[in-house]
Structures are given as structure tokens and as C-alpha cells.
Amino acid sequence: MTTTPTAPSPTRSLLDAVRAGVRVVDLGRRLTVGMPQSPNHPPYWHALPRRHGDMVRVDGGSAANDMISMGTHVGTHVDALAHVSQDGRLYGGLEVADALEGGRYAELGAHTIAPMVRPGVLLDVPSALGVGRLEPGYEITVADLERTLELQGSTIVPGDVVLVRSGWGQHFDSGAKELFIGHDSGVPGVGAAGAQWLVDHGIHATGADTIAYECLPPGAGHATLPAHRVLLVENGVYIVETMDLEELAADRIHAFVFVLSPLPFFGATGSPVRPLAVVEDE
């Protein structure tokens, strides 16, 4: 009697891949006091209410502890679907008042964002256009996204997470805080048409290396955010902002396993995250 060998389960295949060796690329920014951020949100602050030596146990041991405060849209973070409304309604046509419970967004809040372990795709737009980074206020068009996809030989499958690099993240640690924020200069990013193009590919989430994901015209700040409307309100696509995409781009890593887990803040409009790109270790 012969038996047909059974195929390994997806879990077993995943564990085998991890044991064989993987490389993890950190896509999150370090949280530091005074880092660049949107001026619309409470800044990050960190203090040590107890330092080593403030209290010493009888055996000589000592413990330090911390306290932090910050807005949920500061540093690398994910937008919950409760973050943006249009004409008084959230995703799915939900009226904003109906989403509230005890002053918090019980519907569509950060606690409703499931952890993500999904195929990820990097669209390295500057490389496709032959530049180091995009110009201030440049709108990434559908033609730019299609060109990038073609030149990379990449594909987008429904359920993927697509990260769009503008190169603007190079300013995050440069000391040019106001330039990264870009209120006067503008910030490059995807416009409404580009956001709809991504939606038409059936993506689950998208991210970028800027504080607002989308194109900010010079001097306009966050006056209008049409890509947020298209993604969050009209289609329920999550947005990840202030990502570090430089290592992926430098090593031409365009496909990977994307891992992200938000903090389940009940009723919050977003959450700090530390997204990871996992690839086979060569």
C-alpha cells in the first residue's frame, strides 16, 4: 500500500523559512523628543520619574522607569478608519456621532485594526524617475506608479500592503526639521488619483515616508487631504505614515513579508507602530 505524501502546511513552511534564515528590515522611526512631526498632534515626550539610585533595594538592586506622552499620529503610525470623516460620515457611511461611545470611537477605532502579516510591495518612485528624491510638493501620478511597477517588474495582488517611497524621508534625521514637515516648501506624495489607482488594485493598506502620506502643496499644510478621503473614508484602506524606506530602496528590496501590529488603544484614531519587512536572508 502506497501513501501520498502530504504537502507541508503553510505554518510549517513559514517556520522552515524562519529557521533557514531571514532578514528583518525595520521600517519604523526612532522616537525621540523634538523629532519632526505634524504640528496638528501632541508631540512626543519622555521622562524618567525614577532613575537608578533614586531607590535602592536592600540587596543593592535598583530599577528605573519611564513615562511617555504623545499623540497617536506622531512618529511611525497607522491611521485608524475613525481618523478622517467626510461630510460628517466615516467609512461605510457611518455617521460620526454613531461611532462614539463615551467620547471615544468605539466603531472604527485603533482597537479594530487587526495585526498585519501580508505580502508587501515597495514602489520606489524616485528610482523609477531617475532621481534621488522627489521635489517638494510633487504629486505622484498614476503614470508614475505604473512606470515604477513596470520598471521594477513588480505586481500588486489584492490584499497586499503597498509602500510608496518619495525619498523625502531622507530629511527626517538630517536636522532640517521644518523641511521634513514641509509647510512652506510642500511635501511630495500620492494624490487622489494615485490613491484611487491603489484602491483599484485591492490593497489592504498603504504607507509612505512622509508625515501626511499624500502630496502637500507648498504653503498649504494639511488644508486638504484628498488621498485620505479616498483611502480611509471611501474604501477602508489603512494608511501608515513617517516610515523609513531608505534601506529597502538602497538594497532594491521590492517584495517582502510586511508585519505590523498596532497598539489596541480603545477608541483611538491611530496608533504608533514599528512595521517590519521580512525577506529571505541571502
Secondary structure, DSSP 8 states (H G I E B T S, - for coil): ---------HHHHHHHHHHH-EEEEE-S----TT----TTS---EEEEEE-TTTSB-TTS-B--EEEEE--TTSSSEEE-TTS--BTTB-GGG-BHHHHEETTEE-SS-GGG---EEEEEEEEEHHHHHTSSS--TT-EE-HHHHHHHHHHHT----TT-EEEEE-SGGGGTTSS-HHHHH-TTT-B-EE-HHHHHHHHHTT-SEEEESSSSSB-B-TTTTTS--HHHIIIIITT--EEEES---HHHHHTT--EEEEEE-----TT-SEEE---EEEEE--
